[in-house]
């Protein structure tokens, strides 16, 4: 079973979970029903609070307060709630499993992501708003997957930020399915504003008494998109993956640059500026204790991290997915210029695909506030300041790029390149443009690059407020194109 995240899971084994009944309906006549491993009768809702979770973000004390929320730059955060369930298709009736966010202490107000499992095998994902015991369905989607008659597991998640809700589910390691809803019918201050998270199980009264639903693990964390599956709908096999959980950079996949530089920034690539955590890598911008003058005669005051797959991995048509935090939220990040991008193996070609390029924080010299934004670009040339490109900024979804994990993706096919942020497509670049065909010709393979650079002239470069910061990468995955 895949882990949706490797961070701070709260164990909720069936044998030890302590549950609280929120709502009790007429019990099934046969009282021997086994639900969540505790012999609970059908027709009764089983709720388990997640009260003891340590949130990973110091700014994510569960939920955004309506009085303090601002869409850009505020260090407040809502929650990502996840749980892994194990069950089977019921012989009769329907089983309902939920993850719950913003639950008030009375238990009357909350949001849920609900997965229903019917006796026909149909799986339905819903997003619900519950206020004063009145349930409103905000979104509903019948999944492509069906429930097998044998035992299977699935991962259910709900992200909440302001009025945006994202429910996601992975069934037995298949492709992640996503449902998005925006609760804009009622004002934000009227939405559930609790600080509780939880999970629940409910089996309809006609579900057999022997049916088992168990919870292997559940977690609450700071807001961010679900971690995703190892498969991608419509794509072939996984041809490149690094979850950065081996304690060191995998030399079979990445080349770490050391003592190199580019002429247009203030940094020098050093291997020490790439570090490993328990399940991520950090690509740093770090102030050097002693500035260094290199061969170009330029004084360089910053160390920058840079890894690439040149000579190790490349692909022509593919889907690439990248999950990371990028420093682009505060004045301490001014000049932190980096992200993930791709270049042709044939270095004579001028094409480039910038999957996620962020510039730290607004310098005040431009009209656009770049904080909490990144840019996707297809370059047709490599001249400094060139305008031979197609580009767009990611949509504003209430994100905080520095403190939360988000997912960027590109899909490169013979038709062109699509760009995605947290599952939302925001840019398409057609391959029919003659400039595209010259810079990114058919048959050419592209390698992957992850790096930080020190300062960007267009966004004003570094500042006195700039401090050491890093891109924190959870994973990079690539799937093959199958036509």
Secondary structure, DSSP 8 states (H G I E B T S, - for coil): ---S-SS--EE--TTT---B-S-B----S-TT--STTTT--TTB-EEEE--S---SSTT-SSS--TTT--TTT-----EEEEEEEEE---SSSEEEEEEEEEE-TTSS-EEEEEEEEETT-EEEEEEEEEETTEEEEEEEEEEEEE--SS-EEEEEEEEEETTEEEEEEEETT---EEEEEE--SS-GGGS----EEEEEEEE-TTS-TT---EEEEEEEEES------S--TT---EEEEE---SSS--TTT-EE--SB--TTSSEEE-GGGEEE-SS-EEEEEEEEEEEEE-TT--EEEEEE-EEE-TTT--BSSEEEEEEEE---SSGGGTTEEEEEEEEESSTTS--EEEEEEE--S--SSSSS--TT--EEEEES--STT---EEEEE---SS--TTTS-EEEEEEEETTEEEEEETTEEEEEEETTSHHHHHHS-TT--EEEEEEEEE--GGGT---TT---EEEEEEEEEEEE---
